[in-house]
Structure formats: structure tokens, C-alpha cells
Amino acid sequence: MDNDCPKCTMSSLDIITNQPEIDKGEKPSTLKTTNNSEMTEPTDTFREKSGPKKRAMLADKIKTKLAHLCTKKTLTDLFFEYYLPASQVIAISQPFIWSKPGAYLSQFDVIGFILIGIIFLALGLKLKTDDIKDAMRSIHVFLVAIVSGLFITGLVVYGVTSRLPFDVLGQEEKISVFGPFEFKVGLLLYYSVPCTITAGIVLVAQADGNLPMAGAVATVSNIIGCYTTPILLKVFLSGAKGEFDIKATLIKLTFSILMPVIVGKLLQLIPKVPHYMGKAKRGVSILTSTCLAIILWMKVAKGVEDKAFDGVKWQSLLLLIAMVIVMCLINITVNTTFSMLLCLRSTFIKVMLLMVSQKTLVMAVTLIQVLPDTLGEKGLILVPCFVAHPTQVRSRFHFIS
């Protein structure tokens, strides 16, 4: 049946051909602009809404971290962790502000010996000798660790410092760029003392090293070292003006170091003492750190009062830091060589690098207290020790990480 409506009789082809033509040169910019605006509008809105959310989330994270840092446990841990270095920095820097109190107390030697006695009495209370039996199973490692820690490093430092032109002992004007004669004494003293006990064992434990060997080396080397160090220092300084009575020095060390350690070890026979020491471990650590800081404070204050630090060049301090870094590397290299020659297991290598290569500041400060004034100003002798100690600790922590 035919449809008479003209609209209905239009074919689909006619509908397509009757559409308005678009000029080929004309760009549909309006369409694109409209589409872009339609697409960007939700994105901008999302950004506007997500910005405050991100800031709020960041604020919540900061609040959570601050809340965690402000807890009693965290603050307590931070206090005990940084008390030792903070107390040493304060003890050394405070005399440059006001030196009279420390200089006055330094006149009484008995105060220094009492503080040393407290430190080594606490050491004796914590001393464990059971590890020595286990270490004897690897006697070659034990002997090499003792010899390397007590003799090799000191000999290397002596070979280096004997060729450097330090100032002459007693010379008032500081001429040499390497510093006064006391810097040489401080370097020889620090690198002749035995390895550290507490910090070394902690580092070996963190690195999964051999703890019985570390404990045995620390115990035996510290007992022997209180006698070998002054003897080595006497030999190293034989050609210099600084002389001291070796017998009197060894007697002082026996009563100030060895006797308190023996008394502390005997007190462990009382059943309640080890249990109490386990509970009061952190308190004892604070006590010994405070005693060490007071000794440093008195010696530096006396040096400031006597104007011993006047004229020391800043170049000398930079060279001292460089020498300490070089000696740290040499120390690690020597102990690594011993480990490779003996084909040691990894647990023993960690003892050689983390325990044997690290020196004890407590023993160095104790020896400075005992040594006579003929070796120079003790405040200046402390400078190389204080520069070397944090350098070696940082390098060992870097090794562990």
C-alpha cells in the first residue's frame, strides 16, 4: 500500500544527504573545548577534595608518631641510649664556659681514684668468666685477638706518629701543624689500651657474632691491658722527654682497676647480687657514665684553667681527625688480614672487626688519671681519645648496618 505522506516517502539516503555540511576548513573547536571542560571539571573537583584529605592523613601520621615518641618507654629508651655521649659532650664543652669548679676539684686526686674505683667495681659486678672456657676451644682465635688488640695497633700508631713533627714537650708556643706533643701521647695511649667490653659485646650480638669469644677476649684483654698499656707507652716515649716511674704507675693501676674488679667479681658469689644487677643494669650504666663524665670534666677544666688549649690550631684538629680515620681503617684492615690468613668463620670475623678493632675510652681516661704530669697537660692528652672514640663507634655501627 502506497504512502502519500512526503516525509514518509523520504529514503534513509535522503536523510543522510540532507544533513548540513560542515566546512572542511572549520575546526570543531567548540566541541573540543566543551569536551575538555566537561572532562577537567570532575578532575579539578577531585583534586580540591583530595587535597584536604591528604593533609589530614599527613597530620594524623605526624600526631601518631609524636604520640609514640612521647610515650614513657620511648623517652626512657632515648634517655639511656644517648646519656653517655651527651654527658661526655657536656663534660668537655662546659669548662670552656666556666672552668673554675672543675679545675678546683681536679686538685684532689682522691676524687678521680674514687670515681675510677666505682667504674671498675661495677665492671666486676657484671663480669662473666664462664665465656673463657668456651673460648679455649678456639685457642688460636683467642690468642690472635689478644695480641692484635693489645700490641699490633699500638705498634702501627707508633710507627706513624714517630715520623710526624709534633711540638716538643713543654713548648708554650704551638708551631707544628700536627699539634702539641700531648696529641702524640694521646694517640699512642688510646690505641694501646684493650678493647671495649659493653659496647663491643653489644655490637657483636647485633651482628650475630660469637658471643662467648667476644666476652672472653674483652675480659682477659682488659685485665692484661691495664699492665701492658703503660709498659708500651714507656717504650714508645723512651726517646722523648716525657718519663714516668713504671713501677709506681703499675701499683696505682692494680689498686684502682684490678682490685675493684676482683671485689665486684667476689660479690657475685652472694646469691642476690646477680639478680639485683640484672634489674639495676640501666641504673649502673648511668652511674658509670656519670663517673666517666666527671673525670673528663675535671681534666678538661684544669687544662682550660692552665691555658693549655690556647694556640692550638684548627688545622691540627683536622689532621687529628684524619689520622684517627686512617688508623680506624688500618685497624680494620689488620684484623681482616688476620681473619683471612686463619680462615676464620664469619662469627669469629665479626668478633675481630667489632670487638678487637674497638678501643675502650674508660681505660684510656683511667690511665690518664694515673699517669704523672711529666707527660704533659692531661686535658690535651684527652683530645685524641675523645676524637677517636666516637669515630670508631660510628664506623662499627655503619659496618653492622
C-alpha positions in Angstrom: 0.0 0.0 0.0 1.4 3.3 -1.1 2.0 6.0 1.5 1.1 9.5 0.2 3.0 11.4 3.0 6.1 13.1 1.5 8.0 12.8 4.8 7.4 9.1 5.0 8.4 8.6 1.4 12.0 10.1 2.1 14.6 7.4 2.0 17.3 7.0 4.5 19.8 8.1 1.9 18.0 11.4 1.6 18.1 11.9 5.3 21.8 11.4 5.4 22.4 13.6 2.3 20.2 16.4 3.7 22.3 16.8 6.8 24.0 20.2 7.0 27.5 20.1 5.6 30.5 21.1 7.7 33.2 23.1 6.2 36.4 21.1 6.0 38.5 24.1 7.0 36.4 24.8 10.0 37.8 23.2 13.3 35.3 21.9 15.7 36.9 23.9 18.5 33.7 24.5 20.3 33.1 20.8 20.6 36.6 20.1 21.9 36.5 22.9 24.3 33.2 21.7 25.6 34.6 18.2 26.0 37.8 19.4 27.7 35.8 21.5 30.1 33.5 18.6 30.8 36.5 16.3 31.4 38.6 18.7 33.5 35.7 19.8 35.8 35.5 16.5 37.7 39.3 16.2 37.9 39.6 19.7 39.4 36.8 18.9 41.8 38.6 15.6 42.8 41.8 17.4 43.4 40.1 20.0 45.5 38.5 17.3 47.6 41.6 15.1 47.8 44.0 17.9 48.9 42.4 18.3 52.3 42.2 14.6 52.7 45.9 14.1 52.1 46.8 16.9 54.5 44.5 15.4 57.1 46.1 12.0 56.7 49.6 13.5 56.9 48.6 15.4 60.1 47.3 12.1 61.6 50.5 10.4 60.8 52.6 13.1 62.5 50.3 13.0 65.5 50.7 9.3 65.7 54.5 9.5 65.6 54.6 12.3 68.1 52.3 10.3 70.4 54.6 7.3 70.0 57.7 9.4 70.7 56.1 10.9 73.8 55.4 7.6 75.5 57.2 6.9 78.7 59.0 3.8 77.3 60.3 5.6 74.2 61.6 8.6 76.2 63.2 6.3 78.7 65.0 4.3 75.9 66.2 7.5 74.3 67.5 8.8 77.6 69.5 5.7 78.3 70.7 5.4 74.7 72.1 9.0 74.4 73.1 9.7 78.0 76.7 8.5 77.6 77.6 10.6 74.5 75.6 13.6 75.8 77.3 13.6 79.2 80.7 13.4 77.5 79.9 16.3 75.2 78.7 18.4 78.1 81.7 17.4 80.3 84.1 18.6 77.6 82.3 21.7 76.4 81.2 23.2 79.8 84.8 24.0 81.1 85.2 26.4 78.2 82.3 28.4 79.7 83.3 28.2 83.4 86.3 26.2 84.3 86.9 27.1 88.0 84.8 24.4 89.7 86.3 21.5 87.7 89.8 22.9 88.0 89.4 23.2 91.7 88.2 19.6 92.1 91.0 18.3 89.9 93.5 19.2 92.6 92.2 16.3 94.7 93.5 13.1 93.1 91.5 11.0 95.5 88.2 12.1 93.8 89.5 10.7 90.5 90.5 7.4 92.1 87.2 7.0 93.8 85.3 7.5 90.5 87.6 5.0 88.8 87.0 2.5 91.6 83.2 2.9 91.2 83.5 2.3 87.4 85.6 -0.9 87.7 83.6 -2.2 90.7 80.5 -2.0 88.5 82.5 -3.8 85.8 83.4 -6.6 88.2 79.8 -7.0 89.2 78.8 -7.6 85.6 81.9 -9.6 84.7 81.3 -13.1 83.3 84.3 -15.6 83.3 82.3 -18.6 82.0 82.9 -17.5 78.4 86.7 -18.1 78.8 86.1 -21.9 79.0 84.1 -21.8 75.7 86.7 -19.6 74.0 89.5 -22.0 74.8 88.0 -24.4 72.3 89.3 -22.0 69.6 92.5 -21.0 71.3 94.2 -19.7 68.1 91.4 -17.1 67.6 91.6 -16.1 71.2 95.4 -15.6 71.1 95.4 -13.7 67.8 92.6 -11.4 69.1 94.5 -10.6 72.3 97.8 -9.9 70.5 96.1 -7.8 67.8 94.1 -5.8 70.3 96.9 -5.1 72.8 100.1 -4.8 70.6 99.6 -4.6 66.9 97.5 -1.4 66.7 99.8 0.4 69.2 102.9 -0.5 67.2 101.3 0.8 64.0 100.4 4.1 65.6 103.9 4.4 67.0 105.4 3.8 63.5 103.2 6.6 62.1 103.5 9.2 65.0 107.3 8.8 65.4 107.7 10.3 61.9 105.4 13.2 62.4 106.8 16.6 63.6 104.8 17.2 66.8 105.7 20.1 69.0 108.3 19.4 71.7 107.0 18.6 75.2 106.7 21.8 77.3 106.8 24.1 74.3 104.5 27.0 75.1 104.0 28.3 71.5 102.2 25.8 69.2 104.2 25.8 66.0 103.7 22.4 64.4 100.6 21.9 62.3 100.3 18.3 63.7 99.7 19.8 67.2 101.3 19.6 70.6 103.3 16.7 72.0 100.2 15.7 74.1 98.4 14.8 70.9 101.1 12.2 70.2 100.8 10.8 73.7 97.0 10.6 73.4 97.1 8.7 70.2 99.7 6.2 71.5 97.8 5.8 74.7 94.3 5.3 73.1 95.5 2.8 70.5 97.4 0.8 73.1 94.5 0.2 75.5 92.5 -3.0 75.3 89.1 -3.4 73.5 85.9 -2.1 75.0 83.7 -4.5 76.9 80.0 -3.5 77.0 79.7 -1.7 73.6 81.8 -4.4 71.9 79.7 -7.2 73.1 76.5 -5.4 72.1 77.8 -4.8 68.6 78.9 -8.5 68.3 75.4 -9.6 69.5 73.7 -7.3 67.0 75.8 -8.8 64.1 75.2 -12.4 65.3 78.8 -12.9 66.1 80.4 -15.4 68.6 79.4 -14.0 72.0 81.5 -16.4 74.2 84.6 -15.5 72.2 83.8 -11.7 72.5 83.2 -12.0 76.2 86.4 -13.9 76.8 88.6 -11.5 74.7 87.1 -8.5 76.4 87.6 -9.9 79.9 91.2 -11.1 79.5 92.4 -8.2 77.4 91.2 -5.6 79.9 92.8 -7.4 82.8 96.1 -7.8 80.9 95.8 -4.4 79.3 96.0 -2.4 82.5 99.6 -3.6 82.7 100.7 -3.8 79.1 99.5 -0.3 78.1 101.8 1.7 80.5 104.7 -0.6 79.6 104.1 0.1 75.9 103.8 3.8 76.5 107.0 3.8 78.4 108.8 2.1 75.4 107.2 4.3 72.8 108.2 7.5 74.7 111.7 6.3 75.7 113.3 8.8 73.3 111.2 11.7 74.4 111.5 13.9 77.4 108.3 12.5 79.0 109.5 9.9 81.5 107.5 8.3 84.3 108.0 5.7 87.0 106.6 2.5 85.6 106.5 0.7 88.9 104.5 3.4 90.7 102.1 3.5 87.7 101.5 -0.3 87.8 100.9 -0.2 91.5 98.3 2.6 91.1 96.6 0.6 88.3 96.5 -2.5 90.5 94.6 -0.7 93.3 92.4 1.4 91.1 91.4 -1.1 88.4 92.3 -4.7 89.3 91.2 -4.7 93.0 87.7 -3.2 92.3 87.2 -5.7 89.6 88.2 -8.6 91.9 85.9 -7.3 94.6 83.0 -6.9 92.2 83.5 -10.5 90.9 83.6 -11.8 94.5 80.4 -10.0 95.3 78.7 -12.1 92.6 79.0 -15.1 95.0 76.2 -13.5 97.1 73.0 -15.0 95.6 71.0 -11.8 95.5 73.7 -9.7 93.8 73.4 -11.1 90.3 69.7 -10.9 90.4 69.8 -7.3 91.6 72.4 -6.3 89.0 70.1 -7.7 86.3 67.3 -5.4 87.4 69.6 -2.4 88.0 71.5 -2.7 84.8 70.5 0.6 83.3 71.0 2.4 86.6 74.5 1.1 86.9 75.2 2.2 83.4 74.1 5.7 84.2 76.3 5.7 87.3 79.4 4.6 85.4 78.8 7.1 82.6 78.4 9.9 85.1 81.7 9.0 86.8 83.5 8.9 83.5 82.0 12.3 82.5 83.1 13.9 85.8 86.7 12.7 85.3 86.6 14.2 81.7 85.1 17.4 83.1 87.8 17.8 85.7 90.7 17.1 83.4 89.5 19.5 80.6 88.7 22.2 83.2 92.2 22.0 84.5 93.6 22.3 81.0 91.4 25.3 80.3 92.4 27.0 83.6 96.1 26.4 82.7 95.5 27.8 79.2 96.8 24.6 77.7 94.3 24.8 74.8 95.4 28.3 73.8 97.2 28.4 70.5 96.0 25.0 69.3 95.4 25.4 65.5 92.2 24.3 63.9 94.4 22.6 61.2 95.8 20.4 63.9 92.3 19.2 64.9 91.5 18.5 61.2 94.7 16.5 60.8 94.0 14.7 64.1 90.5 13.7 62.8 92.2 12.5 59.5 94.7 10.4 61.4 92.0 8.8 63.5 90.0 7.8 60.4 93.2 6.4 58.8 94.0 4.5 61.9 90.5 3.1 62.1 90.8 1.8 58.5 94.3 0.3 59.2 92.9 -1.4 62.4 90.1 -3.0 60.4 92.5 -4.0 57.6 94.9 -5.6 60.0 92.2 -7.7 61.7 90.6 -8.6 58.4 94.0 -9.8 57.2 94.4 -12.0 60.3 90.9 -13.4 59.8 91.7 -14.3 56.2 95.0 -15.9 57.0 93.5 -18.0 59.7 90.4 -18.8 57.5 88.1 -17.9 60.4 84.3 -18.4 60.4 82.1 -15.4 59.9 81.1 -15.4 63.6 84.8 -15.0 64.6 85.5 -12.4 61.9 82.7 -10.3 63.4 84.5 -10.5 66.8 87.8 -9.4 65.2 86.2 -6.4 63.4 83.7 -5.3 66.0 85.3 -6.2 69.3 89.1 -6.3 68.8 89.2 -3.2 66.5 87.4 -1.1 69.0 89.2 0.6 72.0 87.9 1.4 75.4 87.6 5.1 76.5 87.2 4.1 80.1 90.7 2.5 80.3 92.3 5.4 78.4 90.8 8.0 80.8 91.8 5.9 83.8 95.4 5.7 82.6 95.5 9.5 82.0 94.3 9.9 85.6 97.1 7.6 86.9 100.0 8.9 84.6 102.2 11.7 86.1 102.1 15.3 84.9 105.6 14.9 83.3 103.9 13.7 80.1 102.2 17.0 79.5 98.8 18.6 80.1 96.2 15.8 80.6 93.4 17.9 79.1 95.3 17.9 75.8 96.1 14.2 76.0 92.3 13.6 76.2 91.6 15.3 72.9 92.8 12.5 70.6 90.9 9.9 72.8 87.7 11.9 72.6 88.1 12.4 68.8 88.9 8.7 68.2 86.2 7.1 70.3 83.0 8.4 68.5 84.7 7.9 65.2 85.3 4.2 65.8 81.8 3.6 67.3 80.2 5.2 64.2 82.3 3.2 61.8 81.3 -0.1 63.6 77.6 0.8 63.5 77.9 1.5 59.8 79.6 -1.9 59.4 76.6 -3.6 61.1 74.0 -1.7 59.0 
